[in-house]
Amino acid sequence: MNRIEVVQRIINKINAKKYLEIGVEFGTLFFRIKAQKKIAVDPQFKFSLKKKIYKLFFERGSKFFEMSSDDFFKGNSGLFSDQKIDVAFVDGLHTYEQSLRDIENCLDNLENNGVVVVHDCNPLSESAANPSQDEAKKMKGWNGKWNGDVWKTIVHLRSMRNDLNIFVLNTDHGLGIIRKGAPENMLDHKASDIENMKYEDLDKDRNKLLNLKGENYFDNFLNDLCAE
Ligand SMILES: C[S@@+](CC[C@H](N)C(=O)[O-])C[C@H]1O[C@@H](n2cnc3c(N)ncnc32)[C@H](O)[C@@H]1O
């Protein structure tokens, strides 16, 4: 199961109308997703000519914002005043600080039954987990995969927010799945501790820190979701 299937099945299950993707790059996910209204945010879209032509003809209902997610949320709050976000995919800058801000901004504009999916929550090596991609590239074991320290955002939200139900699906670099509601369980880390956590802390205890679930769990989760 990959992010395309996960996001589309959530959209279908809750009959989602509005989909937001932060960090779109080539549009590998964005152009495959079917939803009534789609919004793409990226400071630099990297669409091929074929995708640009596709966008012109088949994505006329979609909106494209070539800017950072911070600028997008600062300047476009009106976009969500009538109709909030049903499903968001957060895949912009892969740092703790930025991914946390992106998720919180999505949550502020999310329907009550909406879902935020977060990419790159389960790095499998120290280099993949380095918050700087430039530093990661110089490290032993670098294999081109970069997830950054988005995992810390999951630990942060699981420690601080008793109004969110959060788990990470163990597929496609770890898909964090966040919705409003009671947590299954919480962590008790302080923000300053999380800042200082290292990859080895994650590696020792990833099931607990991430509330990591196998792919089979996804059907239970979907059964629990409802269209409003
Ligand atoms: C891994 S790619 C996204 C891939 C895409 N979501 C997919 O599934 O095919 C990450 C993208 O995030 C974008 N990005 C980096 N900083 C960003 C920011 N502050 N706001 C929004 N997007 C950002 C980069 O330009 C890059 O295109």
The ligand as an SDF file (V2000), in Angstrom:
LIG
                    3D

 27 29  0  0  0  0  0  0  0  0999 V2000
    9.1210   15.0800   -1.3370 C   0  0  0  0  0  0  0  0  0  0  0  0
    8.5780   16.3940   -2.3010 S   0  0  0  0  0  0  0  0  0  0  0  0
    6.8220   16.1750   -2.3670 C   0  0  0  0  0  0  0  0  0  0  0  0
    6.3700   14.9410   -3.0890 C   0  0  0  0  0  0  0  0  0  0  0  0
    4.8830   14.7990   -3.3510 C   0  0  0  0  0  0  0  0  0  0  0  0
    4.0670   15.1140   -2.2040 N   0  0  0  0  0  0  0  0  0  0  0  0
    4.5610   13.3930   -3.7860 C   0  0  0  0  0  0  0  0  0  0  0  0
    4.0200   12.6170   -2.9860 O   0  0  0  0  0  0  0  0  0  0  0  0
    4.8670   13.0570   -4.9340 O   0  0  0  0  0  0  0  0  0  0  0  0
    8.7700   17.7550   -1.2220 C   0  0  0  0  0  0  0  0  0  0  0  0
    8.3950   19.0930   -1.8400 C   0  0  0  0  0  0  0  0  0  0  0  0
    8.2400   20.0410   -0.7770 O   0  0  0  0  0  0  0  0  0  0  0  0
    8.5300   21.2950   -1.2910 C   0  0  0  0  0  0  0  0  0  0  0  0
    8.7830   22.2410   -0.1980 N   0  0  0  0  0  0  0  0  0  0  0  0
    9.9470   22.5360    0.4190 C   0  0  0  0  0  0  0  0  0  0  0  0
    9.7720   23.4990    1.3280 N   0  0  0  0  0  0  0  0  0  0  0  0
    8.4530   23.8060    1.3120 C   0  0  0  0  0  0  0  0  0  0  0  0
    7.6500   24.7420    2.0260 C   0  0  0  0  0  0  0  0  0  0  0  0
    8.1710   25.5490    2.9520 N   0  0  0  0  0  0  0  0  0  0  0  0
    6.3170   24.8030    1.7280 N   0  0  0  0  0  0  0  0  0  0  0  0
    5.7880   23.9800    0.8050 C   0  0  0  0  0  0  0  0  0  0  0  0
    6.5100   23.0690    0.1060 N   0  0  0  0  0  0  0  0  0  0  0  0
    7.8160   22.9930    0.3530 C   0  0  0  0  0  0  0  0  0  0  0  0
    9.7430   21.0600   -2.1960 C   0  0  0  0  0  0  0  0  0  0  0  0
    9.8490   22.0980   -3.1640 O   0  0  0  0  0  0  0  0  0  0  0  0
    9.4130   19.6990   -2.8050 C   0  0  0  0  0  0  0  0  0  0  0  0
    8.8590   19.8460   -4.0770 O   0  0  0  0  0  0  0  0  0  0  0  0
  1  2  1  0
  2  3  1  0
  2 10  1  0
  3  4  1  0
  4  5  1  0
  5  6  1  0
  5  7  1  0
  7  8  2  0
  7  9  1  0
 10 11  1  0
 11 12  1  0
 11 26  1  0
 12 13  1  0
 13 14  1  0
 13 24  1  0
 14 15  1  0
 14 23  1  0
 15 16  2  0
 16 17  1  0
 17 18  1  0
 17 23  2  0
 18 19  1  0
 18 20  2  0
 20 21  1  0
 21 22  2  0
 22 23  1  0
 24 25  1  0
 24 26  1  0
 26 27  1  0
M  CHG  2   2   1   9  -1
M  END
$$$$
